[in-house]
Amino acid sequence: MHSIETRTLQVPGARLHYEVSGTGPLLLMIPGAPADAGALSGLAAQLCDRYTVVNYDQRGLSRSSLAGPIEDQDVEAFSEDAHRLLTALGSEPAFVLGNSGGALTGLDLAARHPEQVRALVAHEPPIPELLPDRTDWRAAFQDVHDTYRSEGPGMAMMKFVATVQGDDAAPPVMPDPSQMPPEALEMMGRIQGNLDYFLAHVLLPVLRFEPDIAALRSTRIAVGVGASSPEGVPLRSARALAERLDVKPVEFPGDHQGLASDAAAGAEIVHDTFTRITGTEAPH
């Protein structure tokens, strides 16, 4: 079993918390808000025998504290952090995996700093700006934000989940805290602590993101979709992105959270996808 080394990196306006494990080519893993590195820790454990895995909290979330006033954060701010983190880790291009909002960071990183990205797997990036009814989605997410302002994070997150997943989604199954390991309980506590920041300063700027399709065409990119994902924003966005990039979506087990719920299967698909789209035999 590989040990995990915890480090920090000072960037303009924040101090990033990141974790390094394993050996091999560099793999940067980016979770989506309001989650943090803990959401992808199971996947990291499955991949660290083949990669040097770097897993981190994006700025303002959990252990990556802001150094100044709390301000709205957009995808460019997050991707510049990823750029600085990769710069601190060395000069070689990295494999990059982004889940949900973290996939938006990966897409912007690949567009702005393609020399740093060897290949990218973007798992269900929520990009309502790519959808034909984007005006309706803008209004829907504005309503989530307004609900947060008037009724607090609990009601707003219920509306957010329902909005993102769509009308046909099954209600989420809440885990039994008494059956959860201590590290999962700790992560849940951190995520709860992120909700105010996420709803007030991340939600709207991030969901107004539109990727630079022309720039991304020169990067090796795979777009992941969950086999059992509902017909909501993440799945529809992933399909729209794959169509614009002229690539076939890669199917992963589970839904939008499949990389966490079935880390072993997800790791094999991630590894095989990187091998395929780079045309090289990655380490086993």
N, C-alpha and C positions, 0 to 999 in steps of 0.2 A: 504493500500500500504506500502510495506517495504521500509525503508530508506536504503541508500547505504553508507557504510563507506569506505573511501579511505585511504589506507595505503601504506607504502613502506617497502621493505626488502633489506638490503645490502647483496649481494652475491659476491663471488670473481669476480671482473671485471665489476660489474654492480649493479645498484640499480633498483629493480623490483617495478613497480607500480601494485597494485592489489586492487580489490574492493570486499567488503564483504556485503552480504545482506541475509535476511531471517533467519529461524530457522530450526533445524532438523539435520540429518546426513550431514556430509561434502560432498560437490560436487565441485570438481575442474574442471573448464572449460578452455580449451586451444584452442585459435584461431590459425589459420595458417597465416604465413607471406604472403604478407606484411600487412595484417590486424592486428587489435589489439582487445582489450576486447570489444570495441564498436560493433564489428561484431556479438557478442553473447549476447549483452545486452538485446535484446528482449526476447531471450530464458531464460536468467537469471530471468527476471521479471515474466515469466510464471512458474518458478520452485521454487522461493524463499519462497513460502508458504509451501513447503514440504522439503526443504533442506536449509542448510547454504551454499549459493552459493559463491564460490570464483572465480572471473573472472579476468584475468591479461593480461598484455602486455608482450610478450616474450622479452628477452634481445635485446637491440639495436633498438627496435621498439617503435615508438611513445613516451610514457612517461617513458619507462624503459631504462634509459640512461646508456651508457657504461662509465666505470670509467677510462679506459685506452685507448690505441691505438685501432683503429678499425681493427679487424682481422676477418678471416673466422670463421664462426660458424657452427658447425655440430649438428646433432641431439643429440649426447651425451651431449654437452654443454647445450642445451636447457633442456634435461631431468634431468640433475643435478640441474638446477635451480628449476624445479618442485619438485624434491626431497627435496631441502632445504626449499622451500616454505611450503610443507606439514609438514616437521619437525617443522617449526616455528609455525604451526597452531595446533599442538597437536600430540598425539601418536596413535590415532585411524586411521585405514585404511579409505581411502576416496573412494567414487564413483568418477570416472574420465570420462569426455567427451572431446574428441578431434575432431576438425574439420579440414580436409585437412592436411596441414603440422603440425597442432597441434595434429592430430591423430598420427603422427610419434613420437612426443614427448611422448604421452601417451603410445604407444607401447614400447618404449625404457625404460620409467619409470617402466612399469609393468615387463619388463624382468630383469632390474637391481635392482629394489626395490619392489619385489612383496608383501612384508609385508605392504606396504603403499597403495596398490590398492585393494579395496574391489571388484570392478568390473569396467570394461572399455567399453565404447562405442566409437569405432573408426569409424568416419563418412568419408568415401571416402578418405582414406590415399593414397597419390600418391607415389607409390613404383615401379618405372620403373625397378628396379633391380630384381623384381619378374617375369617380363614378358619375354617371349621367345625371343623377339626382343630387349632386353635391350641394346645391342651394338648400335643399331640404335638410341635409345632414348638418350644415352649418347652423341652421335654426335649432335642430334637435340638440346639438352639443352646447349651444348657447343656453338652451333651457336647462341642461344639466348644471351648467355654471351658475345660472340664476337660482336654481334650487339650492345649490350649496350656500349661496349668499343668504337666502331667506330661511332655509330649514336645516342647514348643517350638513356635515359630510355623510352621515348615515343614509339619509334620504337621497342625497345626490348620487352616492355610489350605487344604490339600488337602481336608480333611473339610468345611470351610466351603463351598468351591466346589461340592463334590458334593452337599451338603445343600441349598444354595440352588437349584441348577439342577434337581435331581430325577433320578430313576433313568433317564429316557429321553434325557438330554442327551448329546451327543457329548463326548468328552474335549477339553479346551481345547488349542488349537494354540499352542505356545510360539513366539514370534518368534525369529528368528535375530539375535542381537546384532550380528553383523558387517554385517547389512543395515539396521540402524536408524540414523537420523540422531542426531547428538549430543544434541539436546534430548530425544529420546525415551529415550535411554540415561540421561540425567540424571534424567528423571522416574521411570524404573524404580528407580533408586537411591534416590530420595526415598521412593517407595512402600515399598520394602523396609525403609527406616528407620522407617516408620509402623506396621509390623505389630504390634510389641509393645504399643504404645499402643492400637491398634484392638482387638486381641483381649482385652486385659486390662480396658480402661476404656470402650469404645464399643459393642462388639458387643451385649452383653446389654441395656443400658439402651435403646439405640436400637431394637432389635427387640421391645421391649415397648411401643412407641409405638402409640397408637390415636388417630386424628384426630377432631376435633370436627366431625362430619358436619353437625350443625345450623348451626354457625357458617359452615361452608364453603359452604353452599347459597346464601349471599348474595354469593359471589365468583365471578368468571368463571374457570372452571377447565376445562382439557382434560387428559385422562389419556392418556398415550402408551403404546403397546405395540410391541414388536419383532415384525416380520413372521415372523422365524425363531427367536423365543425359545422355549426348551424350556418344558414345562409344570411350571415350578418356582415358587418363592415369588414372585418379582417379577411374573411374568406373571399368576399367579392373583390376587395382591393387587391389581394394577392393574384387572383385570376386576371384582373385588369392589368396589373403590372407585368405579369408573365406574357400576356398578349402583346403589350407594347414593346417588350424586349425580345419578342419572338422566341421564347423558350417555353418548354413544357413544364408545368408545375410538378414539383417533387412531392409525393404523398408521404406524410408521416402518420404514425399511429395516433389515435386520440383526437382531441380537439385543439383549441387555441393554446391550451396549457399542456399539450402532449409531450413536449420536450421535458417537462418536469414529471409528468405522471408515468411515462414509460421511457425512462432515461436510457436503459440498455438498448432498446430497439432504436430509439432516436439517435444514439451515438453511432451505431453502425451505419445508419442512413447518412448522417452527416459526413462520416469518414468516407464512405463510398462515393458520395456526391462530390466532395473535394477532389478525390482521385479522378473521377470521371471528367469534371469540367476543367481541370488543369492538364489533363492528358499525361499525368505522371503517376507513378506508383508511390503513394504516400506510405509512411511506415506502418507496420502491423505490430 
